[in-house]
């Protein structure tokens, strides 16, 4: 009897120990804040503005869109490498490593600034259109695709020469774009709640798909190997998975407000969606036809843009301190909080 009781106690202790270890392992494997890097106001800017983040994992650089400048920081320690200045309102950066060139979209000037990846100095420009926003490099066609928001088109630039080779009428306001590396660029159309597929050789739209139940899509990422697209919308606030061959919506999940960036990690099978309302939603690709919700990472208000370092699996987000929202008025029934100039900072999350 005594021996039996001791055995039960030992078994119970083992269960508790295993449970504690499981909780500790779960906590260790959860994404959490690793580092915070603070920077001052952008040169020549009168407001705090930030947009897309591009991580060049191979070169260990992170490109931060910061209004009138691109901040280039070291991906490992956050040290400022340089500021690429002289911009009016930049949005995104695309890297064409094979040509040693980078491309910056300047929406206020309706142009693309071309810079050298070694010196990080501007070496030329290409004319785009008003509200030049997202910029994406397609290694298949060796072309850069610039999404011009207000004119509802895309400007296409030859990455080697820097010359404009065409313009595509998209039939709606483009947001983010991704290239599959096999001759197709996919683009979210925010005002149409659609996704279009562009043939990067002919510069023709070959498919146009609805994104219901998501609406007003912004963020977009892709699993190239399994032909899966990941789109996130703001109205309704949903994350959807699509087949990139047929456009069929395979699954959908609710998310928080203000989605603006998505990333897919092919090594871990994780998909990340960052939103303005201080959250990163994490999903997992259980199989190409089944996806599940994972953890939710608590960030900061306004941290809606994000970049993934595929080497370390860390996430880079940026934001600023925000003032309280003003009182509602008839003209502005839902006033937004304003970023405080000079408080721009980068948040790094990892395991």
DOMISE-279246 format. One line per 5 residues: number of its first residue (from 0); for each residue x, y, z of C-alpha. Coordinates in nm, 3 decimals, always signed. Layout:
N
NUM> X,Y,Z ~ ...
% end
This chain:
351
0> +0.000,+0.000,+0.000 ~ +0.277,+0.241,+0.096 ~ +0.472,+0.150,-0.217 ~ +0.162,+0.211,-0.432 ~ +0.111,+0.557,-0.277
5> +0.471,+0.654,-0.341 ~ +0.433,+0.539,-0.700 ~ +0.124,+0.753,-0.744 ~ +0.305,+1.053,-0.595 ~ +0.602,+0.998,-0.824
10> +0.373,+0.967,-1.127 ~ +0.190,+1.285,-1.028 ~ +0.517,+1.472,-0.984 ~ +0.632,+1.353,-1.326 ~ +0.310,+1.476,-1.487
15> +0.351,+1.817,-1.322 ~ +0.716,+1.833,-1.428 ~ +0.632,+1.742,-1.787 ~ +0.351,+1.998,-1.791 ~ +0.585,+2.267,-1.659
20> +0.847,+2.178,-1.919 ~ +0.583,+2.195,-2.194 ~ +0.477,+2.542,-2.079 ~ +0.839,+2.658,-2.066 ~ +0.904,+2.519,-2.413
25> +0.590,+2.687,-2.546 ~ +0.699,+3.018,-2.394 ~ +1.049,+2.977,-2.539 ~ +0.908,+2.900,-2.883 ~ +0.674,+3.200,-2.882
30> +0.768,+3.516,-3.067 ~ +0.862,+3.798,-2.831 ~ +1.037,+4.135,-2.845 ~ +1.412,+4.090,-2.885 ~ +1.535,+4.441,-2.963
35> +1.420,+4.798,-3.010 ~ +1.610,+5.055,-3.217 ~ +1.514,+5.422,-3.191 ~ +1.585,+5.688,-3.453 ~ +1.523,+6.060,-3.489
40> +1.313,+6.254,-3.736 ~ +1.371,+6.210,-4.108 ~ +1.579,+6.479,-4.276 ~ +1.365,+6.749,-4.434 ~ +1.037,+6.600,-4.312
45> +0.763,+6.791,-4.132 ~ +0.576,+6.481,-4.012 ~ +0.644,+6.127,-3.895 ~ +0.573,+5.890,-4.182 ~ +0.683,+5.532,-4.245
50> +0.585,+5.256,-4.486 ~ +0.721,+4.928,-4.628 ~ +1.013,+4.732,-4.483 ~ +1.242,+4.528,-4.708 ~ +1.483,+4.275,-4.557
55> +1.777,+4.163,-4.771 ~ +1.867,+3.854,-4.568 ~ +2.169,+3.764,-4.780 ~ +2.330,+4.108,-4.751 ~ +2.216,+4.145,-4.385
60> +2.047,+4.477,-4.452 ~ +1.705,+4.614,-4.367 ~ +1.558,+4.898,-4.574 ~ +1.312,+5.117,-4.384 ~ +1.085,+5.359,-4.567
65> +1.086,+5.674,-4.355 ~ +0.912,+5.955,-4.538 ~ +1.186,+6.161,-4.702 ~ +1.458,+5.901,-4.656 ~ +1.535,+5.531,-4.665
70> +1.710,+5.417,-4.350 ~ +1.945,+5.125,-4.412 ~ +2.029,+4.933,-4.097 ~ +2.230,+4.622,-4.012 ~ +1.996,+4.323,-3.979
75> +2.200,+4.175,-3.693 ~ +2.262,+4.470,-3.463 ~ +2.037,+4.752,-3.584 ~ +2.329,+4.986,-3.650 ~ +2.248,+5.261,-3.898
80> +2.449,+5.202,-4.215 ~ +2.328,+5.509,-4.403 ~ +2.031,+5.727,-4.492 ~ +1.936,+5.752,-4.858 ~ +1.797,+6.104,-4.868
85> +1.656,+6.353,-5.117 ~ +1.316,+6.186,-5.140 ~ +0.978,+6.353,-5.099 ~ +0.760,+6.062,-4.983 ~ +0.905,+5.718,-5.035
90> +0.711,+5.393,-4.995 ~ +0.905,+5.079,-5.086 ~ +1.236,+4.928,-5.188 ~ +1.303,+4.644,-5.431 ~ +1.642,+4.474,-5.454
95> +1.784,+4.329,-5.777 ~ +2.105,+4.174,-5.642 ~ +2.212,+4.028,-5.977 ~ +2.246,+4.380,-6.117 ~ +2.375,+4.538,-5.795
100> +2.082,+4.778,-5.791 ~ +1.800,+4.882,-5.564 ~ +1.481,+5.069,-5.655 ~ +1.291,+5.317,-5.435 ~ +0.938,+5.432,-5.512
105> +0.872,+5.801,-5.443 ~ +0.495,+5.851,-5.453 ~ +0.496,+6.227,-5.416 ~ +0.735,+6.269,-5.709 ~ +0.586,+5.988,-5.921
110> +0.926,+5.834,-5.983 ~ +1.165,+5.555,-5.892 ~ +1.512,+5.631,-5.757 ~ +1.775,+5.375,-5.857 ~ +2.066,+5.320,-5.617
115> +2.386,+5.115,-5.608 ~ +2.373,+4.825,-5.359 ~ +2.743,+4.859,-5.276 ~ +2.773,+5.235,-5.222 ~ +2.404,+5.289,-5.135
120> +2.420,+5.604,-5.346 ~ +2.157,+5.713,-5.599 ~ +2.272,+5.649,-5.955 ~ +1.961,+5.731,-6.159 ~ +1.586,+5.774,-6.185
125> +1.296,+5.631,-6.381 ~ +0.962,+5.801,-6.434 ~ +0.667,+5.623,-6.276 ~ +0.326,+5.779,-6.205 ~ +0.145,+5.958,-5.924
130> +0.127,+5.773,-5.595 ~ +0.402,+5.525,-5.687 ~ +0.371,+5.284,-5.396 ~ +0.470,+4.919,-5.371 ~ +0.769,+4.814,-5.584
135> +0.855,+4.451,-5.660 ~ +1.139,+4.285,-5.855 ~ +1.061,+3.987,-6.081 ~ +1.378,+3.778,-6.137 ~ +1.215,+3.587,-6.423
140> +1.164,+3.885,-6.654 ~ +1.441,+4.096,-6.491 ~ +1.186,+4.373,-6.451 ~ +1.072,+4.598,-6.166 ~ +0.698,+4.648,-6.118
145> +0.585,+4.972,-5.954 ~ +0.227,+4.994,-5.830 ~ +0.088,+5.343,-5.902 ~ -0.207,+5.380,-5.665 ~ -0.414,+5.676,-5.782
150> -0.381,+5.617,-6.160 ~ -0.467,+5.248,-6.112 ~ -0.172,+5.125,-6.315 ~ +0.171,+4.965,-6.289 ~ +0.493,+5.106,-6.431
155> +0.740,+4.842,-6.553 ~ +1.115,+4.909,-6.552 ~ +1.400,+4.706,-6.700 ~ +1.622,+4.637,-6.398 ~ +1.948,+4.633,-6.594
160> +1.904,+4.950,-6.797 ~ +1.671,+5.140,-6.566 ~ +1.444,+5.225,-6.860 ~ +1.065,+5.214,-6.850 ~ +0.941,+4.934,-7.079
165> +0.566,+4.961,-7.030 ~ +0.260,+5.059,-6.832 ~ -0.025,+4.826,-6.735 ~ -0.382,+4.939,-6.672 ~ -0.486,+4.738,-6.366
170> -0.850,+4.844,-6.353 ~ -0.832,+4.924,-5.983 ~ -0.616,+5.074,-5.709 ~ -0.313,+4.850,-5.646 ~ -0.166,+4.781,-5.306
175> +0.098,+4.513,-5.247 ~ +0.246,+4.288,-5.518 ~ +0.450,+3.967,-5.516 ~ +0.641,+3.788,-5.794 ~ +0.647,+3.409,-5.817
180> +0.978,+3.401,-6.007 ~ +0.814,+3.203,-6.285 ~ +0.670,+3.483,-6.495 ~ +0.377,+3.610,-6.290 ~ +0.330,+3.907,-6.059
185> +0.022,+3.906,-5.834 ~ -0.133,+4.233,-5.717 ~ -0.403,+4.321,-5.462 ~ -0.658,+4.578,-5.586 ~ -0.783,+4.748,-5.272
190> -1.085,+4.933,-5.410 ~ -1.209,+4.634,-5.611 ~ -1.143,+4.364,-5.348 ~ -0.971,+4.167,-5.620 ~ -0.639,+4.007,-5.698
195> -0.493,+4.020,-6.049 ~ -0.221,+3.807,-6.209 ~ +0.014,+3.978,-6.456 ~ +0.217,+3.799,-6.720 ~ +0.559,+3.960,-6.673
200> +0.662,+3.891,-7.033 ~ +0.364,+4.022,-7.225 ~ +0.264,+4.272,-6.952 ~ -0.096,+4.157,-6.985 ~ -0.341,+4.071,-6.708
205> -0.412,+3.701,-6.739 ~ -0.642,+3.647,-6.438 ~ -0.869,+3.853,-6.214 ~ -1.011,+3.693,-5.897 ~ -1.244,+3.811,-5.616
210> -1.108,+3.794,-5.262 ~ -1.431,+3.742,-5.068 ~ -1.479,+3.705,-4.777 ~ -1.191,+3.954,-4.739 ~ -1.234,+4.311,-4.862
215> -1.010,+4.613,-4.927 ~ -0.700,+4.390,-4.957 ~ -0.360,+4.534,-4.872 ~ -0.104,+4.279,-4.752 ~ +0.011,+3.995,-4.979
220> +0.265,+3.711,-4.952 ~ +0.324,+3.383,-5.131 ~ +0.434,+3.023,-5.090 ~ +0.585,+2.981,-5.436 ~ +0.658,+2.610,-5.402
225> +0.300,+2.512,-5.320 ~ +0.128,+2.781,-5.532 ~ -0.045,+2.951,-5.240 ~ -0.121,+3.324,-5.200 ~ -0.187,+3.490,-4.865
230> -0.392,+3.810,-4.879 ~ -0.517,+4.023,-4.589 ~ -0.798,+4.279,-4.610 ~ -0.935,+4.563,-4.401 ~ -1.306,+4.562,-4.481
235> -1.405,+4.299,-4.382 ~ -1.095,+4.228,-4.173 ~ -0.998,+3.886,-4.302 ~ -0.695,+3.678,-4.398 ~ -0.749,+3.449,-4.696
240> -0.551,+3.168,-4.860 ~ -0.581,+3.128,-5.238 ~ -0.464,+2.881,-5.498 ~ -0.237,+3.088,-5.726 ~ -0.329,+2.878,-6.029
245> -0.707,+2.892,-6.004 ~ -0.771,+3.186,-5.771 ~ -0.991,+2.966,-5.550 ~ -1.014,+3.080,-5.187 ~ -0.918,+2.778,-4.977
250> -0.951,+2.915,-4.622 ~ -1.017,+3.240,-4.438 ~ -0.964,+3.373,-4.086 ~ -1.068,+3.694,-3.904 ~ -0.790,+3.939,-3.811
255> -0.759,+4.273,-3.631 ~ -0.795,+4.614,-3.796 ~ -0.546,+4.783,-4.026 ~ -0.364,+4.493,-4.196 ~ -0.074,+4.624,-4.403
260> +0.195,+4.356,-4.439 ~ +0.225,+3.980,-4.474 ~ +0.521,+3.744,-4.490 ~ +0.571,+3.372,-4.547 ~ +0.861,+3.173,-4.402
265> +0.922,+2.866,-4.623 ~ +1.144,+2.695,-4.366 ~ +0.894,+2.704,-4.079 ~ +0.570,+2.715,-4.279 ~ +0.456,+3.019,-4.082
270> +0.259,+3.309,-4.229 ~ +0.261,+3.647,-4.051 ~ +0.009,+3.931,-4.090 ~ +0.080,+4.262,-3.914 ~ -0.195,+4.513,-3.832
275> -0.216,+4.869,-3.707 ~ -0.395,+4.754,-3.390 ~ -0.074,+4.629,-3.223 ~ -0.088,+4.270,-3.343 ~ +0.086,+4.019,-3.565
280> -0.134,+3.721,-3.647 ~ +0.055,+3.396,-3.702 ~ -0.080,+3.110,-3.914 ~ +0.072,+2.774,-4.002 ~ +0.070,+2.583,-4.327
285> -0.014,+2.234,-4.198 ~ -0.032,+2.117,-4.559 ~ -0.085,+2.302,-4.888 ~ -0.460,+2.253,-4.838 ~ -0.489,+2.307,-4.462
290> -0.391,+2.608,-4.256 ~ -0.432,+2.674,-3.884 ~ -0.420,+2.972,-3.651 ~ -0.116,+3.001,-3.427 ~ -0.013,+3.258,-3.173
295> -0.086,+3.630,-3.178 ~ +0.214,+3.854,-3.116 ~ +0.147,+4.170,-2.915 ~ +0.335,+4.464,-3.073 ~ +0.267,+4.839,-3.055
300> -0.001,+5.061,-3.200 ~ +0.084,+5.161,-3.556 ~ +0.327,+4.873,-3.619 ~ +0.152,+4.765,-3.936 ~ +0.448,+4.734,-4.173
305> +0.677,+4.434,-4.143 ~ +0.970,+4.249,-4.296 ~ +1.088,+3.890,-4.243 ~ +1.452,+3.789,-4.213 ~ +1.450,+3.439,-4.362
310> +1.795,+3.363,-4.214 ~ +1.711,+3.424,-3.846 ~ +1.329,+3.400,-3.883 ~ +1.305,+3.734,-3.699 ~ +1.040,+3.994,-3.778
315> +1.114,+4.364,-3.822 ~ +0.831,+4.611,-3.758 ~ +0.841,+4.988,-3.728 ~ +0.618,+5.247,-3.569 ~ +0.630,+5.566,-3.364
320> +0.475,+5.710,-3.051 ~ +0.121,+5.831,-3.115 ~ -0.074,+6.119,-2.966 ~ -0.430,+6.055,-2.843 ~ -0.702,+6.090,-3.105
325> -0.878,+6.426,-3.122 ~ -1.245,+6.460,-3.035 ~ -1.486,+6.342,-3.309 ~ -1.646,+6.608,-3.530 ~ -1.911,+6.604,-3.799
330> -1.640,+6.614,-4.066 ~ -1.420,+6.360,-3.886 ~ -1.641,+6.121,-3.691 ~ -1.356,+5.870,-3.647 ~ -1.032,+6.069,-3.608
335> -0.705,+5.876,-3.621 ~ -0.417,+5.913,-3.380 ~ -0.119,+6.107,-3.519 ~ +0.241,+5.987,-3.503 ~ +0.471,+6.213,-3.300
340> +0.760,+6.338,-3.509 ~ +1.104,+6.218,-3.404 ~ +0.982,+5.902,-3.225 ~ +1.032,+5.653,-3.511 ~ +1.158,+5.314,-3.391
345> +1.207,+4.956,-3.506 ~ +1.089,+4.649,-3.315 ~ +1.252,+4.308,-3.368 ~ +1.060,+3.995,-3.270 ~ +1.192,+3.641,-3.263
350> +1.204,+3.317,-3.067
% end
